[in-house]
Amino acid sequence: MPADGSSAKRQPGLAEVAAMAGVSHMTVSRVVNDTGPVRAETRARVLAAVEELGYRPNSAARTLATGRSSVLGVVALESNLYGPASTLYGIEHAAREEGYGVTISSVSRPRRSTFAEAVDNLRRQAVGGIVVIAPHVAAGEALRQVTGDIPMVAVGGGESVPVPVISVDQYDGARRVTEHLLSLGHETVWHVAGPEDWLESLERERGWREALERRGARVPPPLRGDWSPRSGYDAGRRLVAEGSPDAVFVANDQMALGVLRAFAEAGLSVPGQVRVAGFDDVPEAAYFSPPLTTVRQDFIEVGRRTFKLLVERMDGGDPGVRHLVAPDLIVRDSTGPR
């Protein structure tokens, strides 16, 4: 009871605002946190309900009520690569929609010690939980060394990490795109692989290799790149010099762009003489020449599941959970008819 004897009035929450405005809880969250597209008339209804009810987002109140911070930590490798950057965006987007703040601890070099230092840095900031974006072998090794005094979730990280893991099924995506190329009548499929110290690269290579082996097809030696268009270009020139294969699966779209350039310079028609497929479905992939067949990763879904799993872990959930997000094969002209 307040000092004057009147009853304390409970502050309205998102559910009350949603009910008054006739919209979903998530729509209210998008409006009050300004985190997504909402139609103008819907936004106006939500804001009117917010004003009438006197709703005010209050992360401090949530911290007091739940006994945990409303700020989450994310350890991420400094990179302009589409996959890691999009993963980070998906996690931040999901957290913000639920009213959580995000603090990012960046890792400039993919070493076990730097990932461990980044985790310690977030611990000192008293975050409620930590997500480690762990596509690199070193990140997985670091996760096996850290102590379990704070809830953690990994995006990637491999099978042996001692925390819950969310990842896109890289193996299945590579298997599907390789089988797609084989279904077009090719006797084998060459592969431009990513770096050997990236878990995603290893899983994509495994999916490609095992798809060929199941068909009884010859497994050519993979060419190794570093995710960059330049390394794809160099690999493409080597493929031309070695006899111009008629089907190539490239481990990411940026390297595929370089491969396409090398083939064009050599006078090879895609898909007329050689079919090419990539992985990631970067926004530009549909505008390559020709538009690129590729594997799409749903990073918004990865972010949503990662956030949900971390909250469950903060509530004492199972540390051994593993979730795979299925990718989609996007077929475009680069593997089209001849």
N, C-alpha and C positions, 0 to 999 in steps of 0.2 A: 504493500500500500504506500502511495506517496505520502509526504509529510502532512498534506492538507486533508488526508482521509479519502480522497477520490480514488477510483479504480484506475490502474495503469492500463493504457490502451495499447494493444498489440499492434506493432507496425505491419501494414499490409505487405504481402509478398507478391511474387510474380504470378502465382496462381489466381489471386484475387483480381489483379490487373487483367489477366488473360480472360477470366470469366466475364468481367464487365465489358471488355472490348469485343468479346466474341471471337477470340483468336487463340492460337496455341501458345503454350508456355515459351516455345522456342522463338516465335515471332515477337513476343514481348522482349525477350532477351536480345534479339537482333536490334530492336528499336532503342532500348535503353543503353545498350553497349555500342551501338552504331557499328555492327559487325557484319551486316549483310543487306542485300537488296530487299526492300519492302515497298509495296505499292503506296502511293501518296495518301490515298484515302484510308488505307489500313493504318499507316503510320499516324495519321491524324486521330483515329479512334483510340489507338493505344496511348498517345500523348494526352488525350482528353481524360482517359481513365487514370493515368498516372497522376494528373493534376487533381482530379476529383478525390482520389483515394489518399493523396499525399504520400505516394510511394517514393522512397529514396533508396537506391542501391547502397548497401552498407557492408563492405567487406570486413570491416573491423568487428561488426556485430556477429558475422558468421564465424570469425576466428574465435570469439569469446564463446559462442554457442557450441562449436564443435571441438574446441581445444586444439585446432590445427590451423596452420597458415593458409590463407587463400591465395598465396603466391606459389607457383610451381617453378621448378628449375628445369632447364633443358641444356644438355651438353651436346654441342653440334660442331662438326668439323667445318672450319672456314672454307667455303667452297662456293663457286658460282655454277657448279654442276646442277642440272635440272632436278635430278632425283633428290639429293640431300636438301637442296633449297626448298623444294616443294613439300618434302616431308616436314620440315620445320614450319612452313606456313600452315600446313594442315593441322598440326598440333596446336599452334598458337590460335588458330581460328576456332577450333573446338573448345579450347580453354576459355577464350574470351566470351564465347556464346553462353557459357555457364557462369560468367562473372568472375573467373579466376584471372589473376595477373600472371605473366610469364617473365622470368629472368633467364637470360641466355648466357651461358659460359662457353665461349668459343675456343676451339682447339686449332692452333695454327699448323701444327705438324702431327700427323697420325702416328703417335708413339704411345706405348702403354703408359708411360709416366705422365704424359701430358693429359691423357684422358682421366687418370686418377687425380691429378691436380685440379682439373676442372670440377670433378665431383666434390672434392674437398672444399673448393671455393664456394660452391652452392650450399654445402652443409653449414658453413660459417654464416651464411645469410639466413639461416633458419627457414628455408623453404619447406613447404608441406610434403613434397615428394619430388623425385627427379626422373626425367626421361633422358635416356642416353640414345642419341641417334648413332647407331653403331654399324655402319656398313663396312667398316675396315677391320681387318684381322686384329690390329692393335687394340681396338675398342673392346672386342670380345675378351681379349686377354686381360685387360684392365678390369672388366666387370667380374672376372673370376677372382680378383684380388681384393676388391673393396669389401669393407665390413657391412653388415646388414642392419645398421642402426637407423636407417632412413628408408622409407618406401621407394622402390625404384622399378622402372620398366624400361626395357630396351626395344628400340625399333631396329630389327636385324640383330646381329650379335652371334648368330649360330645356335646350335643345339645344346651346347654345354654350359651356357651362361646360367648363373643361379638366380635369375630374376625372371618375371613374366616377359614374354617376347611377343611382339606383333611384327609381322613382315609380309610383304607381298610375296607370293609364291613364284620366286624367280625361276626355279627349276621348271615348273609347269608352263610358264610363259615361253621359255626357251624351247621346251619340248613341243609345244603347240605350233610355234612359228616354223620350227624345223620340219615337223610333219606336214605343215601346209606346203612348204617348198617341195618336199618329196612327193606329195600328192599331185603335183603338177607334172610329174614324169621325170624328174631329175634323178640321176643315179646316186648322187651324193650332194652334200651341202658343205661348202667351206665356211670357216668361222673366223671372224676378226674378234678376238677376245679382249676383255679389259685387263687391268693390272692383276697380277697374281696375288697381291696382298689385299684385295677387296673381296669380301664375302659374296657380294652380288655377282661379281665377275665369275667366281668359281662355280656358283650355282647355275648361272646361265650356260657356262661351258659344260657342266655336267648334264644339264637337260638336253643340250645339242648332241653331245656324244652318245648318250643312252638312247636317244631317238633314232640315231643312225644305226646303232648296234642292234636295236630291236628289229629293224627292217633288214638286217644283214647287209647294210651298205658300208662301203669303205669309209673309214674315218680319216680325213686328211689332217695333217698337222696344223693346229690353229696358229694364226698369226696374232701377235700380241701388240695391243695399243695402250694408250694412257688416258682414254676417254675423249681426247681432243680431236677436232676435225683434221688437224695436221697429221696425227698418227694414223687416222683412217685413210688419208690421202696416200701416205707412204705404204700402207698395207695394200691399198688398191693397186699401186704401181707394181708392187711385188707380185700380186696375183696376175696382173697382165704379163709380166715378164716370165712367169712360170707356166703360162699357157691359157690364161683367160677362162676360169671356171664359169659354169653356166648358172650357178645358184650360190648366193652368199648370205649368211646370217651374221649381222654385225651387232656387237653387244650393247651399243647405245646409238641413238640417232645422230649425235654429233660426229661420231666416227663414220657413220653411214654417209653423212654429207660429204666427208672427204673421199670415201670410196666412190661415190657417184661422180665427183669431180675427176678423179683419176680415170675412171672408165670413159667419161665424156672426152677427155683429152686424148685417149687412146682410140677414139672412134668407135667404142662399143656402145651399142644401143641397149637401153634399159626400158622395158623388159625384153626387147626383141632378141638380143643375144645373151643377156645375163639378167637374172632376176636378183633383186636385193631386198632384204628386210632388216629392220632395226629393232630397237627396244627403247621404250619410255613414252613415246608419243608426245614429244615436245610440241608446243603450240605451232612451231614452224613446219612440222613434218608434213602437214597436208599441203604445203606450198613449195616443197622441194620439187625439183624437176628430174624425174616425174614425182608425183605425190608418193610418199613412202609408206609401204606396209610396215607395221610396227606392233609392239605390244604395249598396251596402255595400262599404267598403274594408277589406281584411284587413291590419290594422296589425301583427299578430303576424308575418305572413309578410313584410311590408315590413321589420320589424326583423331577422328572421332573415337575409334576403338582404343587407341593409345590412351587418350584422356580418360575414357571410361574404365579401362583396366587399371590405370594408376589410382583413380579414386577408390576402386575396389581394393587395391592393395593397401591404400592408406586406411581402409576400414578393416584390414586384417585378412584380405583375400589370399587365395592359394598362390604361393610364390613360384609354382611350377607350371603355370598356365602357358600354353603356346597357341597363338592364333595366326592363321594364314589368310591373307586377303587375296582372292582370286583375281588375276589380271584378265584383260580382254585382248583378243587378237583383232587388230584393225587392218583390214585388207584394202589396199589402194593400188594405184596403177603400177607401182614398181614391181609387183608380182602378177601383173595382169596378163591377158592373152597375147600371144605373139602373132 
